Amino acid sequence: MINKLMTAREAVRKVKDGDTLMVGGFLAGGHPQNLVSALVDTSSAGNLSIVSNDTGTQELSIYELIKSGRVKQIYASYIGSNPETGRLLMTGEASVQLFPQGTLAEKIRAGGAGLGGVLTPVGIGTVVEEGKRKIDIDGREYLLEMPLKANVAFIKAHKADETGNLVINGSARNFNIVMATAADYVIAEVENYVKAGEIDPNYVNVPGIFVDAIVKVG
């Protein structure tokens, strides 16, 4: 059995210059705080593209990552709690693309499922449709939203076993589950670590086949 357990410092070495990084969580709920902190403190990787629902608040480590000047592009749904992301949007120092939350989730899901895109009526007739292809189906217009994939994903779970099977509790499931399918290398920050076979398969939210590294915290 492959040993997936490692330190945060070791795990974040996988992030390289120019990578696209997905960061799970909805504000503080399910945010992989320790992984992002390790990236900020121990890695020099820059020119990054970040996929994050909201890019966090000033109390979270993703705020420090955004503020570090190492991010060139941001894909998000809500940025009102991170004034630094708003500043980058206004100044153009980084490209900030905003999507309706459901659309962002579907773009990530499409990336993980190997789909060529998704069709949605959300945004028709608004600024959301600018620059996007519109497709008519049975007299109704849809926007073609392209899939999102990443080189690396940081996600958070309540529990992992040795093979990487994850249990994610409650609202922390948010983007953590779908991002695990859409990245080439997935690092899970977990609170509890158990032997293989100790997690009831009925409670597994992310199968271990998707998880490449496990970082035990707390």
N, C-alpha and C positions, 0 to 999 in steps of 0.2 A: 504494500500500500504506500502511495506517495505521501510524504509528510508535507502537509500544506500549512502547518503552523509556523509562523515567523513573527519577528518584531515589526512594529510599524515602520521603523527606519529601513529595514530590509525590504519590506513590501513596496514602499513608495519609490524605490529605485527603478521600478518598472516604468515609471513615467519619464518620458524623454522630451526633449525640445520639439515643439511642433505638434505634440499629441493632442487628441481630443479626449477630455476627461469628463465622465459622467459622475455626478455627486448626488447620491440619494438623499431623501428627507423632504419634509415639508416644514419649513422654518426649523425649530429645534426638534421636532418629532422625527426620529429616525435619522438624524444627521450624524454622519461618521466623523465626529469632532476630532478624534485622535489621529485618524489617517490624514485629514487635511492639515492638521497642525504639524504632523511629521513632514508632510510635503513642503510646507512653508519654511520649516526650521532646518531641514536637512538636505533638501534637494535644490539644485539650481535650475531645474527645467523651466524653460520659458517659452514664449510664443504659443501659449496654450489656448485651446478652445474649450470652454466650460459649458456643459449641459447640466442645468440645475433648475428645479422648479422655480425657486425664488431667490437664489444667491444669499439666503440667510439674513441675519441681523448683525448689528455691531458686536454682539456678545459671542458670535459663533466664528469658528476658525475660517470658514469660507470667506468671511468679510476681509480677513487679513490677506487671503490669497488674491482676491479681487483687487485689493489696495496695493499689492506688491509690485504692480506694473508688469507682471509676467503673463497677463492674460490679453490675448488679441481679439478674441471673439467669445460672445456669450449668447447662449440659447436659453431662454427662460420664459416663464409665464407671468410672474409677478416680481417686481423689483422695488416696491415701495418701502420695504423695510431695510433696504441696503442703499444708503445715500451715495455710496461710492459707485455702485453700478449705475445709478441715475446720473451721476456726474460724467461717467464715461460715455453714456448715451448722448448727453447734451454736448460734450466737447468733441466727440468723434474719436477720442483716443483709442477706443476699442469699438468693434462692431457689436451692437447689441440687437439681437432679433427677438421680438416678443411674439408669443403664440397664445391663443386661448388654452387654458390648462388641459382640457380634454384632448385638444389637437396635439399638444406637446407629448402627452402620454401615448397617443396613437402613433405618432411619428417614431417614437422609441420602440413601441411594440412592433411596428412594421419593420424596423431595422433588425430586431431580434428574430422575427419570423421569416426574414428573407423576402419580404414583399417589395414590390416596386414602388409603392406609395399607398396612400389612402385617400378616399374621396369624402369630403365633408361639406355640408352647406354652411357651416359656421364661418362667418366672415364675409359672405357674399354681400356686396353693396357697401362695404366698409373699407378702411385703409388696409385691413388684413389681406384683401385680395390683390393688392398691388404687386405686380411682377409675377403673379402666379397663373398657371394655366387653368382655364375653366372648361369643364366638360358638361355637356348637356345629356341628361339621362331621363327619358320619358318626359321631356318638357321642364325638367327642373335642373338648375345649374348647381354644380359642385366645384369646389376647389380641389386641385390635385396637390396634396401635401407629400413631400418627399420623405423617405425614411431617414432616421438619425441613428448612426452607429458611433462607437468610440473605440479608441485603443485600449483604454483602461476605465474601469468603473470602481468607485468607492461606495460601498453600501454598508448598512448597519443591520445587525440581527440580534435577537435576544440570546439565541443558542446555536451552536454548531457542533457537529460531531467530526470525527477524524477524517471522514471522506468529504466533508464540506456541505452536507445537508444542513439547511438553515431553517430555524423557526423564528419568524418575525411576528411580534405581537401587535395587535390593535392597529391604530392609525399609522404606526411606523412602517406598515406595509407599503403605503403610498407609492413612491417611485422606486423604492428599493427592489421590489420584485421584478418589475419590467426592465429596469436597467441591468439586472443580472444576466439577461438574455441577449443584450445588445452591445456587449463589449468583448474585445478579444481577450482581455485579461481582467478578471474580477477579484477584488480584494474585499473580504468581509470583516468588518470590525464587530466583535461579538463580546457579550458579557459573560457567557457561560460556554465551556468547552467540555464535551463528554466523549466517551469511547464510541466507536462505531457500533450501531445496533441499539443504542440507548434512546434514540428518538423514535417514537412511534411514526411509521411512514404516513399515517393519516394527518399528522401535524406538520409535515414538511412543506414549507412555502416555496423554497428554492432548492431543487435537487442539486446534489454535490457535483454533478457533471458540469454545472455552470461556474463553479467556484474554484479559483486557482490558488488563492492564498487566504489564510485565516489569521487574524490578529486578535488575541485575547486581551481585553482591557479590564481595568477595575479589579 
